[in-house]
Amino acid sequence: MKIVVAIKQVPDRDEPVRIDSAGKWIDESDLQFAMNEPDAHALEEALLLKEKSGDDGSEVIVLSAGPERVATTLREALAKGADRALHILADDLASRDALGVAQLLAAAIRPEKPDLVLTGLQSEDLGQGQTGVILAELLGLPHSTLILHVDKIASGIEVKRELEEGWYQTIQLPTPAVLTIQSGGNKLRYATLMGIKRAKNKELRAIAAAGLVSTAPPTVVLEKLSLPQRKKSTQMLEGTPKQAAAALVEKLRTEARAL
Amino acid sequence: MNFAFPSLAEPQHFSLAEKLLFSTLALASVLLFWRRFGVVLGKILHSKKDPGFHLAPILPRIRDFVWEVALQAKVIRQRPAAGLAHAFVFWAFCAFVLVTLNHCAAVFGLGFLSPDGYLGRAYFLFAALFALACAVGILGLFVRRFFLRPKWLGEKLSWESGFIALLIFALMATYLAAFFTADASPSTRALWWLHTLALFVFLPILPYTKHLHLVLSPFTVFFSRGGFSRIPPLVGDEDFGLVAGDSLTQIVSLQAYSCVECGRCTEHCPANNTSKLLNPKQVVLGLRDYLNDLGPASTEPLLGKYNAQQAVFECTTCGACEFQCPVGIEHLPILIGLRRGAVNTGTWEDDHGGQLFLNLERGSNALGISPSERDKFIQRQQLPIFDGTQEYCLWLGCMGSYDPKGREIVADLARVMRHLGITFGVLRKEKCTGDPARRLGNDLVFQQLAEANLEAMAKNKVKKIVAICPHCVRTIQEDWKEFGAPPIIEHHSEFLARHLHQLQPAQNQEKIVFHDPCYLGRYRNIYDEPRAVASLAGTIVEAPRSHERSFCCGAGGGLAFLGEESGERIGQVRAAELAATGAEIVGTACPFCNSMFRDAFAADSAAPQLLDIAQIAARALPVREPGNGGV
């Protein structure tokens, strides 16, 4: 089975976020970057599929678009067990929309003719949840989202999909297909010394974005980025303890959406 | 000259038949000895060479050899009665070298010690004293092993030990008896031949039993790695630690074959004492069995049939085993080496362990807490930022940055330092020193952390560090050396002890028991300084197991970050022992020990107070210094 995993390198989730001077993106200087967590789960699922299939020549290829620094995350993926990596060099990723990014990825994926394309449900920075779905459409492949587990079956694949309130859905799809993976389905493996050493000999091929797809103006443009204003407000709830408690539950449910 | 003392009787003449018999027996004995010893030696020499091993400096090696082998210091010190008995057996063997050489030479008329001459007679009497001590000693040890049966010698009775004891007794008895016979009498000849037989049976048995340590242990002590828990570097792209037979090095193999099965390591192991699988003696013997069965070229995993992975990951790296070993076996590099073999190749699967490594890979600290929390703590406590002008860099560590109790300790140390007028600053960003990764065997994460930290320290021009955590101190001073030159670092107990005269004792003097942290005591040899500071609180009482015998709190070796322990909880056992001294205060010098005891005492309303020595030092300071708000 040939599996392509599309991953994104995002700012580390614990980093303090500062808006840049233009007000259109974050200030990336001084930031630590890491693999997007849902993509890490996609990689984990791909590696498990490869391990489960035994020795049938299964291959896991990782793919990522972005500037030079993305190579570190690709090497990490190779260290965890991916077989080879493709790096689409693009310095202007922040100014592309989901369609633009999906077009880059599709152009790189098409010649590989994979059986399965896995990617994270959404990214930790923009969180649009669109790239994977658009990618499926561009590749002309069936897709399913919010996937926790994938199993190979005779007619293709069987997937476990997460719904709300603890409900799950089991779906069968033919391959080739595209899946967007939800976090939490498996425990992530840690990078090992042996993995890093072996990764030194694995192929990491860089392709210029310009060579893949002609740049078209984005269909969605990010106008402004700002930090939420922190407001503090206090509401006093009147009535007997029973009435106040009922009112509190209502507010937590409908206003704060904490329940 | 005429002596009142008896003299040794020897047959004066040996017939040709006797000479031939003697030669045949001698040859057979030596050949049988070599038949097995040659194999063992081969296994040791065919193991990998040890990277990073240096013979120099040679003086410490000679010093250790004299202290541990010749003077039997470790043997006696940690188990006095049995140890002294063994020491006499050993010294008797040393004295008997000349006696035995003379014994064999005499067959061919080449004896060089004459019972009539002054030198010979004196020497034989000298040896006789030792023979007597040895005979008594071996008898005592026999009674101990077969009748008293201490638990640490194992469940099964060792008939081989019994037989060896008999042979040793026979050697001494036949020697001593010859002082009471005459040269010409047949009993002298009989005794002589009995002695010879005992000798030639003893020799070939040696390499088949743990008594091989007679030959090997002087070399084991001499060729030790040096230091304490000295973890060797990994070399090349295929070295991941102790994975299979072909990763075993000459030092490890030599140590595996030197084990005398005394069980002193297991006796003091905190994991073994709380019903866990780990048995340090069995780890070493497991390697020996592996070498015997499969040899040093085998690719079968070391963890599997011969040693359980679970056991190896129960080690807190407290060092009680390595510290005790009378034949110089270094358990910690072996245990950590086995962990490396599992972790560096990804064969260790543990939910908490994996999460720890992921936290260290991405975040910067072992607790998985956002670094902005550390920034907030620094701001609240108004801790100055290190800018190269201050005398000390105060290293917070993961516990000092994020743990509530650790933060209290840091805050109090900062108060004391301000009071003393010592300038200090904290680094804007800290990454974990990598201690848990290092002790669990994850060299990838450890290298990344060590290199990043060394770079940050160089950039910030850090020259001197003081830290509240013995794990940080050890890792920075020793383990980072593999990747660069770390700044000088000391533990806050050393710092505070130097300034003791400027610190006030508490108004209310109470009884205080100080718990020696493993990484400060056994690892760094610091026992008095923290006690000097602790005595500001009152009179020191000692726990039954203290100083180099201190019983681990259970947090080391990365175990504070792993899941639930099986058996009893090490921290609770130790906390109970400390509370049972009747002390009103338990003094600590490590934030990990502190957190383990805090947890153990939480359910006990009658528990003693738990205070770090920094808190004790700060107690008598005037209250409400700047920055002394919440932590």
Interface residues (C-beta under 8 A of the other chain):
Chain A: D12 D14 P16 Q32 A34 K187 L188 R189 Y190 A191 T192 L193 M194 G195 I196 K197 K200
Chain B: L234 D237 E238 F240 V343 N344 T345 G346 D351 G353 G354 F357 L358 E361 R362 G363 S370 P371 S372 N442 D443 L444 V445
